[in-house]
Amino acid sequence: MKKNMLNIAVAATLGLAAFAVSAEDMYRGAWYAVPGVSYMNTDSDLEADNGGGAFIKLGKELSEHWDIQGGLGYNRASEDTGIAGVGGRYKQTTLGADALYMFSREKFRPFLLAGLGVARNNVDYSHPTLDIDGKKTSWLANVGLGAQYLINDTFGLQADLRHQWSRASIKVSNGVATSSDTDTIGNTLLSLGGIFRFGAPAVMPVAAVEPEPAPVAPAPVTAAEPAPAPVCEPQYETITIEASKLFAFDEAKLKDTSVLDNEVVPKMKENKIFATVKVTGHTDKLGSEAYNQKLSEKRANQVRDYLISQGVEADRLIAVGKGELVPVVDCDGVKGRKALIECLAPNRRVEIEATRSMEKGCK
């Protein structure tokens, strides 16, 4: 059984290496909880059958490639000494933290893991003439592999296979003499749990503020017919800023505001004729359409909020997200993830479009 499980682990590791893709698609920096159940293949030195248990973990997306998970686990198995009349159980309680290397940030996320912690191993077997027991608190170490699958932004599944080392003490007493032995044991665990993500930043809705129409003065009453009104053409001015100048790749938090400080804010303050200023966020086609739509909305809101913080009136600003719907390049035929990201850079942008309230040719 253990040999087969190790063979499965080796094959899965090779599969993960072949599967490795960019880890930049859906990284959010989210916190999440993982409750679940586990199946334990116990070390033969424990003279116990295979068993099972449950666990609860708290996780955090630290970067595009790394997660950390910490939590509590409990497993138990019935004795398997083969001695007639013996009963009882082996129980293990663990508390530890794992580092996960994530091969992808898309919906399917394979990973490798390694962790440390403490374990409480309790061997409690009984016999009419023998007493076999031992309690030992020791270090804990484990390595393994697994995968996450996100069904949506807030819920998913996680499965992993790990081999776990710790120390156990076994004492045998027959009423006359007592012998004891302490060994390093290795249990193999297969775990399955649900992922409940609650750290993804929420999109702040922004109500569109329509400019109030300017009052129209009544035409003076004269004997002569009034001159025809000039044809008025609305004036627009658009500033397009590459997303990479404002945000890190796949991030919605402003990293550099120098373009806004030097080009946008002064113009907005000095030109009150810009009655309406629309901030529009655009993304490339990498990732899902729903995710890109949310990312573009967050970026547009971040720019709008920053302009307001610098003194631009809120009722002049509208934030809109277009997602991947308005590309300027398509990059069809470009091969390789890195080359495709570079080619699609013009699509990742923020456009600031200002409409003048005083129109050309009108007084």
C-alpha positions in Angstrom: 0.0 0.0 0.0 2.7 2.5 1.0 4.8 1.6 -2.0 1.9 2.3 -4.3 1.2 5.6 -2.7 4.8 6.7 -3.0 4.7 5.7 -6.7 1.6 7.8 -7.1 3.4 10.7 -5.4 6.4 10.5 -7.7 4.2 10.3 -10.9 2.2 13.3 -9.7 5.3 15.3 -9.0 6.5 14.8 -12.6 3.1 15.8 -13.8 3.2 19.0 -11.9 6.5 19.9 -13.4 5.1 19.4 -16.9 2.0 21.4 -16.0 3.8 24.5 -14.7 2.3 27.7 -16.1 2.3 31.4 -15.3 1.2 32.2 -11.7 0.1 35.7 -12.4 -3.5 35.2 -13.7 -5.7 35.1 -10.5 -3.4 36.1 -7.6 -5.4 38.3 -5.2 -3.5 38.1 -1.9 -6.6 36.5 -0.4 -7.0 34.9 3.0 -8.9 31.5 3.1 -10.0 28.7 5.4 -9.7 25.0 4.5 -11.7 22.5 6.6 -11.6 18.9 5.5 -11.2 15.2 6.1 -8.1 12.9 5.8 -7.2 9.3 5.3 -4.1 8.0 7.1 -1.8 5.1 6.1 -0.1 4.5 9.5 3.6 3.5 10.0 3.9 -0.3 10.4 5.9 0.2 13.7 2.8 1.5 15.3 1.0 -1.9 14.8 -2.2 0.0 13.9 -4.6 -0.2 11.0 -5.2 2.6 8.5 -7.5 5.3 9.9 -8.8 8.8 9.2 -9.6 12.1 10.8 -10.2 15.8 10.1 -8.4 19.1 10.0 -8.9 22.9 9.8 -6.4 25.3 8.2 -6.0 29.0 7.6 -4.2 30.0 4.5 -2.9 33.2 2.8 -1.8 34.0 -0.7 1.6 35.6 -0.1 2.7 36.2 -3.7 2.2 35.0 -7.3 3.9 31.6 -6.4 3.7 31.2 -2.7 1.0 30.4 -0.1 1.2 29.6 3.6 -1.2 27.4 5.5 -1.3 26.7 9.2 -3.7 24.6 11.2 -4.7 21.7 13.5 -5.3 18.1 12.5 -6.5 15.0 14.3 -6.3 11.3 13.1 -6.9 8.0 14.7 -6.6 4.3 13.8 -7.6 1.0 15.5 -4.8 -1.3 16.8 -3.6 -4.1 14.5 -1.1 -6.0 16.7 -2.5 -9.4 15.7 -2.5 -10.4 19.4 -5.8 -12.0 20.5 -7.7 -9.9 23.1 -5.9 -6.6 22.4 -8.0 -3.5 21.8 -7.5 0.2 21.6 -6.5 3.0 19.2 -3.5 5.0 18.0 -4.3 8.8 18.0 -2.3 11.7 16.5 -2.9 15.4 17.0 -0.8 17.9 14.9 -0.3 21.6 14.9 1.9 23.0 12.1 2.4 25.3 9.1 3.1 24.5 5.5 4.7 26.5 2.7 3.0 25.9 -0.7 4.7 26.6 -4.0 1.9 27.2 -6.5 2.5 26.3 -10.2 -0.5 28.4 -11.4 -3.0 31.0 -10.3 -5.7 29.9 -12.7 -8.7 27.9 -11.6 -6.6 24.7 -11.4 -3.6 25.3 -9.1 -1.2 22.4 -8.6 1.4 22.9 -5.8 4.3 21.3 -3.8 4.3 21.6 0.0 6.7 21.4 2.9 6.0 22.1 6.6 7.0 21.9 10.2 5.2 21.7 13.5 4.5 19.6 16.6 2.8 16.2 16.9 1.2 14.4 19.9 1.3 10.6 19.3 -0.8 8.6 21.7 -0.5 4.8 21.6 -3.3 3.3 23.8 -3.7 -0.5 23.5 -5.0 -2.9 26.2 -4.9 -6.6 26.9 -6.0 -8.7 29.9 -2.3 -9.4 30.8 -0.5 -6.6 28.9 -0.7 -2.8 28.8 0.7 -1.2 25.6 0.6 2.6 25.7 2.8 5.7 25.2 2.3 9.4 24.9 4.9 11.5 23.1 5.0 15.1 22.0 7.6 15.7 19.3 8.7 17.7 16.3 6.7 17.2 13.0 7.9 17.5 9.4 6.1 16.7 6.2 6.5 17.1 2.4 3.9 16.5 -0.3 2.0 17.7 -3.3 -1.5 18.6 -4.2 -3.8 20.9 -6.1 -6.6 23.5 -5.6 -9.5 24.0 -7.9 -11.5 27.3 -7.7 -15.2 26.9 -8.6 -15.6 30.7 -8.2 -14.0 33.6 -6.5 -15.1 32.6 -3.0 -15.2 28.7 -3.0 -13.0 25.8 -4.2 -11.6 22.4 -3.4 -8.1 21.3 -2.2 -6.6 17.9 -2.2 -3.0 16.9 -1.1 -0.9 13.8 -0.5 1.9 14.1 2.1 4.3 12.0 4.1 4.7 13.0 7.7 7.5 12.3 10.2 7.3 12.5 14.0 8.4 10.6 17.1 6.3 8.1 19.0 6.9 6.3 22.3 5.6 2.7 22.9 5.6 1.2 26.4 4.8 -2.5 27.1 4.0 -3.6 30.7 3.0 -7.1 31.8 2.6 -6.4 35.5 6.2 -7.6 36.3 8.4 -5.5 34.0 8.1 -2.6 31.7 9.9 -2.0 28.4 9.8 1.1 26.2 10.9 2.2 22.8 10.9 5.5 21.0 11.1 5.6 17.2 10.7 8.0 14.3 7.5 7.1 12.5 6.2 8.1 9.1 2.5 8.3 8.3 1.1 9.1 4.8 -2.0 11.2 4.6 -4.4 11.9 1.8 -6.6 15.0 2.5 -9.6 16.6 0.9 -11.1 20.0 1.9 -13.1 23.0 0.9 -11.6 26.4 0.2 -13.5 29.4 1.6 -11.8 32.6 0.3 -12.6 35.8 2.1 -9.7 38.1 1.4 -10.4 39.1 -2.1 -10.9 42.9 -2.2 -14.5 43.9 -3.0 -15.4 46.1 -5.9 -16.6 49.5 -4.7 -19.6 50.6 -6.7 -19.5 54.1 -8.0 -22.7 55.9 -9.0 -22.4 57.7 -12.3 -23.0 61.4 -11.8 -24.6 63.1 -14.7 -23.7 66.8 -15.1 -26.5 69.2 -14.6 -27.5 71.1 -17.7 -26.5 74.7 -17.8 -29.4 77.1 -17.4 -30.6 78.7 -20.6 -31.3 82.4 -20.5 -34.5 83.5 -22.3 -33.9 85.2 -25.7 -34.3 88.9 -25.6 -37.5 90.3 -27.2 -36.5 92.5 -30.1 -38.1 93.7 -33.3 -35.5 92.0 -35.4 -35.2 88.2 -35.7 -32.4 86.8 -33.6 -29.3 85.6 -35.3 -29.1 81.9 -35.7 -27.2 80.1 -33.0 -23.8 78.8 -34.0 -23.3 75.1 -34.5 -21.7 73.8 -31.3 -19.4 70.9 -31.4 -18.5 69.2 -28.1 -14.8 69.0 -27.3 -13.1 66.0 -25.8 -9.7 65.4 -24.5 -8.4 61.9 -23.7 -5.3 60.9 -21.7 -4.3 57.2 -22.1 -2.0 55.8 -19.5 -0.4 52.3 -19.7 -1.5 50.2 -16.8 2.1 49.2 -16.0 2.8 52.8 -15.1 0.1 52.7 -12.4 -0.2 49.1 -11.3 1.8 45.9 -10.9 0.8 43.1 -13.3 -2.7 41.8 -12.3 -2.9 44.2 -9.3 -5.5 46.8 -8.5 -3.5 48.8 -6.0 -1.7 52.0 -7.2 2.1 51.6 -7.2 3.1 54.8 -8.9 1.1 58.0 -9.0 3.6 60.3 -10.8 1.7 60.3 -14.1 -1.5 61.3 -12.3 0.3 63.9 -10.2 2.2 65.5 -13.2 -0.3 65.2 -16.1 -3.8 64.7 -14.8 -4.4 66.4 -11.5 -3.0 69.8 -12.5 -5.0 69.8 -15.7 -8.2 68.9 -13.8 -7.7 71.7 -11.2 -6.7 74.4 -13.7 -9.5 73.6 -16.3 -12.8 73.8 -14.6 -14.4 73.7 -18.1 -13.9 69.9 -17.9 -17.4 69.3 -16.5 -17.3 65.5 -16.8 -14.2 63.3 -16.5 -14.6 59.6 -17.2 -12.0 57.1 -15.9 -12.1 53.8 -17.9 -10.1 50.7 -17.0 -9.1 48.2 -19.7 -7.4 44.8 -19.3 -5.9 42.2 -21.7 -7.5 38.8 -22.6 -5.5 36.7 -20.2 -7.7 35.1 -17.5 -11.5 34.8 -17.4 -13.8 37.5 -18.8 -15.5 37.9 -15.4 -12.2 38.3 -13.6 -10.9 40.9 -16.1 -14.1 42.9 -15.8 -13.7 43.1 -12.0 -10.0 44.0 -12.3 -10.8 46.9 -14.7 -13.5 48.2 -12.4 -11.1 48.1 -9.4 -8.4 50.0 -11.3 -10.8 52.7 -12.5 -12.1 53.2 -9.0 -8.5 53.4 -7.6 -7.7 56.2 -10.1 -11.0 58.0 -9.4 -10.4 57.8 -5.6 -6.9 59.1 -6.0 -8.0 62.1 -8.0 -10.6 62.9 -5.4 -7.9 62.6 -2.7 -5.9 65.2 -4.6 -8.7 67.8 -4.6 -10.6 67.0 -7.9 -14.3 67.3 -7.2 -16.1 63.9 -6.9 -19.1 65.0 -8.9 -17.0 65.5 -12.0 -15.7 62.0 -12.0 -17.2 58.7 -13.3 -15.4 55.3 -13.1 -16.1 52.6 -15.6 -14.6 49.2 -16.3 -14.5 47.7 -19.8 -12.5 44.5 -19.0 -11.1 42.9 -22.2 -13.9 44.2 -24.5 -12.0 47.1 -26.2 -8.6 45.8 -27.2 -6.2 47.8 -29.3 -4.1 44.8 -30.3 -5.0 41.1 -30.6 -1.6 39.4 -30.8 -3.0 36.4 -32.6 -0.2 33.9 -33.4 2.2 35.1 -30.7 3.6 32.1 -28.9 5.0 31.8 -25.4 3.5 33.2 -22.2 6.1 35.9 -21.7 5.9 37.1 -25.3 2.1 37.2 -25.2 2.1 39.3 -22.0 4.5 41.8 -23.6 2.5 42.0 -26.9 -0.8 42.6 -25.0 0.6 45.4 -22.9 -1.2 48.2 -24.9 -4.6 46.6 -24.0 -3.8 47.0 -20.2 -4.5 50.7 -19.9 -6.5 53.4 -18.1 -8.1 56.1 -20.2 -9.1 59.5 -18.8 -11.6 61.3 -21.0 -12.6 64.8 -20.3 -15.6 66.6 -21.8 -15.6 70.4 -21.9 -18.7 72.2 -20.7 -17.8 75.2 -22.8 -18.1 74.1 -26.4 -16.1 75.2 -29.5 -17.8 78.2 -31.2 -20.3 78.8 -28.3 -20.2 81.8 -25.9 
